[in-house]
Amino acid sequence: MRFPSKARLRRAVLAASALLTACGSAGYSVDSATSACRQNPAYCATAAGEEAVVPTSVRGAAELASVGATLRVLTASMKSSIERELVECAEWASDTVNRRHFGGNSPSRSQCQEQMGMDPCGKKVTRAMQLGTEKHHLALQCAEQKLGALIPGRFSLEQRYRYDRQTGQKQLVSREAAQTLRQQRCADELLGTLEPDVVIHSGNPLEVLAIYDFKFPCPSTNEPRWNDHPPGHPYEKFSQGAMYKEAFGVKPHPVAPRWGVYP
């Protein structure tokens, strides 16, 4: 499976900037591709692996109005297509990592429970956690490619949100800011934020239509489940899935190899 290189992505963003400059007279903001897409998300596609967005093609007003209306609706057919692609990504990622470590076999329960050391924040790491991290990484790369072809500009991967339970308001946290916080204090400042693996949206990440999280149970016979928040966490009485539903107003679904899209 081939994925775009960083060099290609940079060239795409540079091309987008040039196109935006040329289109300034049509009413675009010419300072960046991102600002233009905030105004007209129907013109845009997410550049794989980047937060920047690049315009697709300039469309007529009538076509834009039609597209703008459909962006806020996730049809049953499109939902089915999205879920089929995500399941394929989960299965491919799991098979790839299992071949790498176990010659294609699935790890046993005892292998899943093996202690592999400590993380930088002093928490124990099991083989199940280690394998899950590897599989997540591959599944997200796969999803980026497949969804980029299927619904460009209408999905986000690992987008972190700040959520105020009192007001119901959500704010986007940039990838750069989230990474900086993780490096500084083991993500303490990120407590109370939410980070679904896959968000399907209207073109605006705050207008959420569906949410999916990749899960890789170890052993694979375990049912996929939402993580519980630890004691002391702002959401300690609620599961990961419960908070997604409260914050985004849609029922989230785990996606796991062998199990598919779990209810």
Solvent accessible surface area in square Angstrom, and as a share of the most:
residue,aa,sasa,rsa
1,M,107,0.48
2,R,203,0.74
3,F,65,0.27
4,P,44,0.28
5,S,55,0.35
6,K,148,0.63
7,A,40,0.31
8,R,135,0.49
9,L,17,0.09
10,R,144,0.53
11,R,143,0.52
12,A,38,0.29
13,V,40,0.23
14,L,124,0.62
15,A,63,0.49
16,A,4,0.03
17,S,47,0.30
18,A,67,0.52
19,L,69,0.34
20,L,3,0.02
21,T,92,0.53
22,A,79,0.61
23,C,20,0.12
24,G,27,0.26
25,S,116,0.75
26,A,76,0.59
27,G,57,0.55
28,Y,24,0.09
29,S,31,0.20
30,V,79,0.45
31,D,111,0.58
32,S,43,0.28
33,A,5,0.04
34,T,43,0.25
35,S,17,0.11
36,A,3,0.02
37,C,12,0.07
38,R,182,0.67
39,Q,95,0.42
40,N,37,0.19
41,P,42,0.26
42,A,11,0.08
43,Y,20,0.08
44,C,10,0.06
45,A,14,0.11
46,T,41,0.24
47,A,7,0.05
48,A,20,0.15
49,G,37,0.36
50,E,63,0.28
51,E,74,0.33
52,A,27,0.21
53,V,24,0.14
54,V,27,0.15
55,P,23,0.15
56,T,58,0.33
57,S,63,0.41
58,V,90,0.51
59,R,65,0.24
60,G,46,0.44
61,A,89,0.69
62,A,87,0.67
63,E,90,0.40
64,L,45,0.22
65,A,71,0.55
66,S,67,0.43
67,V,35,0.20
68,G,21,0.20
69,A,67,0.52
70,T,76,0.44
71,L,14,0.07
72,R,138,0.50
73,V,88,0.51
74,L,36,0.18
75,T,73,0.42
76,A,88,0.68
77,S,84,0.54
78,M,56,0.25
79,K,72,0.30
80,S,58,0.37
81,S,21,0.14
82,I,0,0.00
83,E,29,0.13
84,R,134,0.49
85,E,39,0.17
86,L,1,0.00
87,V,29,0.16
88,E,78,0.35
89,C,0,0.00
90,A,0,0.00
91,E,71,0.32
92,W,72,0.25
93,A,0,0.00
94,S,9,0.06
95,D,75,0.39
96,T,25,0.14
97,V,0,0.00
98,N,10,0.05
99,R,140,0.51
100,R,138,0.50
101,H,75,0.33
102,F,33,0.14
103,G,71,0.68
104,G,43,0.41
105,N,104,0.53
106,S,65,0.42
107,P,9,0.05
108,S,52,0.34
109,R,123,0.45
110,S,78,0.50
111,Q,61,0.27
112,C,2,0.01
113,Q,114,0.51
114,E,69,0.31
115,Q,113,0.50
116,M,73,0.32
117,G,37,0.36
118,M,119,0.53
119,D,45,0.23
120,P,138,0.87
121,C,56,0.33
122,G,45,0.44
123,K,133,0.56
124,K,135,0.57
125,V,28,0.16
126,T,29,0.17
127,R,46,0.17
128,A,28,0.22
129,M,97,0.43
130,Q,67,0.30
131,L,3,0.02
132,G,14,0.13
133,T,96,0.56
134,E,43,0.19
135,K,14,0.06
136,H,50,0.22
137,H,112,0.50
138,L,22,0.11
139,A,0,0.00
140,L,18,0.09
141,Q,59,0.26
142,C,0,0.00
143,A,0,0.00
144,E,33,0.15
145,Q,66,0.29
146,K,45,0.19
147,L,0,0.00
148,G,27,0.26
149,A,89,0.69
150,L,57,0.28
151,I,5,0.03
152,P,56,0.35
153,G,8,0.08
154,R,30,0.11
155,F,7,0.03
156,S,18,0.11
157,L,12,0.06
158,E,73,0.33
159,Q,21,0.09
160,R,29,0.10
161,Y,0,0.00
162,R,94,0.34
163,Y,27,0.10
164,D,63,0.33
165,R,103,0.37
166,Q,176,0.78
167,T,86,0.50
168,G,34,0.32
169,Q,120,0.54
170,K,45,0.19
171,Q,118,0.53
172,L,80,0.40
173,V,10,0.06
174,S,47,0.30
175,R,96,0.35
176,E,113,0.51
177,A,43,0.33
178,A,4,0.03
179,Q,85,0.38
180,T,62,0.36
181,L,31,0.15
182,R,83,0.30
183,Q,135,0.60
184,Q,117,0.52
185,R,153,0.56
186,C,62,0.37
187,A,31,0.24
188,D,86,0.45
189,E,59,0.27
190,L,8,0.04
191,L,93,0.46
192,G,12,0.12
193,T,13,0.07
194,L,6,0.03
195,E,47,0.21
196,P,0,0.00
197,D,14,0.07
198,V,0,0.00
199,V,0,0.00
200,I,0,0.00
201,H,5,0.02
202,S,3,0.02
203,G,18,0.17
204,N,57,0.29
205,P,31,0.20
206,L,72,0.36
207,E,60,0.27
208,V,19,0.11
209,L,42,0.21
210,A,7,0.05
211,I,0,0.00
212,Y,2,0.01
213,D,4,0.02
214,F,2,0.01
215,K,20,0.09
216,F,24,0.10
217,P,26,0.17
218,C,26,0.15
219,P,14,0.09
220,S,31,0.20
221,T,76,0.44
222,N,53,0.27
223,E,99,0.44
224,P,6,0.04
225,R,149,0.54
226,W,47,0.16
227,N,83,0.42
228,D,94,0.49
229,H,34,0.15
230,P,78,0.49
231,P,124,0.78
232,G,68,0.65
233,H,23,0.10
234,P,76,0.48
235,Y,5,0.02
236,E,83,0.37
237,K,178,0.76
238,F,74,0.31
239,S,32,0.20
240,Q,33,0.15
241,G,4,0.04
242,A,44,0.34
243,M,0,0.00
244,Y,3,0.01
245,K,113,0.48
246,E,74,0.33
247,A,7,0.06
248,F,17,0.07
249,G,62,0.60
250,V,32,0.19
251,K,115,0.49
252,P,7,0.05
253,H,29,0.13
254,P,3,0.02
255,V,1,0.00
256,A,0,0.00
257,P,18,0.11
258,R,161,0.59
259,W,83,0.29
260,G,14,0.14
261,V,42,0.24
262,Y,51,0.19
263,P,111,0.70
